[in-house]
Amino acid sequence: MIPDVIELYAFEKITIKKYVSDTNCVYFLHSINMDIKYIGQTNNLRLRLFSHFKEGLFEDIKFITYIQIDDKQSRKKIEQEMIYRIKPELNKRFIHYEPK
């Protein structure tokens, strides 16, 4: 079950440091046009986003949305299903995943 509340933040270091929590979630990285470019899941959103900055792979990303999901197995399943359905261009894994 996906909660109704989705948070939206600018993908900037200062915004992440100041406003993004260390929540358990499935997150979505969006272009300026709000196209979903990447979907991931984490047990600490703030740290994961900072690691994306260090990797330098997400220069075109402008926004972050996320859905808080505490259960690890549920996060993984929702992440896989969302990647399978949306097929974000920056996700290489789970593209061929078949939901059960």
N, C-alpha and C positions, 0 to 999 in steps of 0.2 A: 504494500500500500504506500503510495506517495503522498506525503503531506501537502496541504494547500499552500503553505508559506514558502516562498522562494526569496532569498535576499539577493540584491543587485548592488555591486560595487564596481568602481573604476579599477582597472588592472594597473595600479601604480604602487610603488613601494610604500609611499607615505600613507596611502589609503589602507593598504593591507596591514601595515604596522598599527595604525590607529583604530581601525574599525573591524577588521576581520578577526573572528575568534578562533580558538583552537578546536573547533567543533568536529565531530564525526559526520561525514557527509559524502554525497555524490555531488561533484561540482562540474560546471560547464564553463568553458572559456569561449568568449564570443568576439567576433570581429566588430568593427565600427557599425556595421549594418545589422548587428545582433545575430548573425549566422553563427551557429554552434560549430566551432572549429576543433574542440577537444573536449572529451568527457573523461573524468577520472574519479577515483574514490580515495578517501583518506581518513585516518583517525586524528589528524591534526591539520586542518585547512591552512592555517597561517604558515606553518613550517613548510608544507607542500608547495604553496604558492611562492615562497621565497626560494625554494629549490628550483622551481621553474625559471625564476629570474636568473639564477646562477647558470642554468643550462643555456640560456639565451636562445631558446628555440621558438619563443612565442612573441616575436616582435610585432606581429599584426594583431595581437590580442588587445582589446580595449576594455572588456567588461567580464565580470565574474558573476555567475549565479550559482546558488547551491541549495540543496535540500538536505536538512539534517536527518541522518538515519544512524541510530546508535548501534544497531546490530550489524556485526561485520559480515555475516553471510548474506543478509538482506542487501547491504551496500554493494557487495560484489555482484549479486544477481541483477540488481537494478542497473548497475554500471554496464554490465554485459548486454543486457536487453536494450538499453538506450543506445549503446554503440551500434548494435546490430540494426536497430530501426532507423537511426539518424545517419549513420555512416559518416562521422566527422572526418574531414580530410587529414587531420593530424593524428588520428588514432590508427595504429597499424594492427593491433591485436583485437580480437573479438569480432572482426568484420564478418567472419564466416561462422560465428557462433549461432547455433540454432536454439532458441528458447524452448523450454520444456513446458 
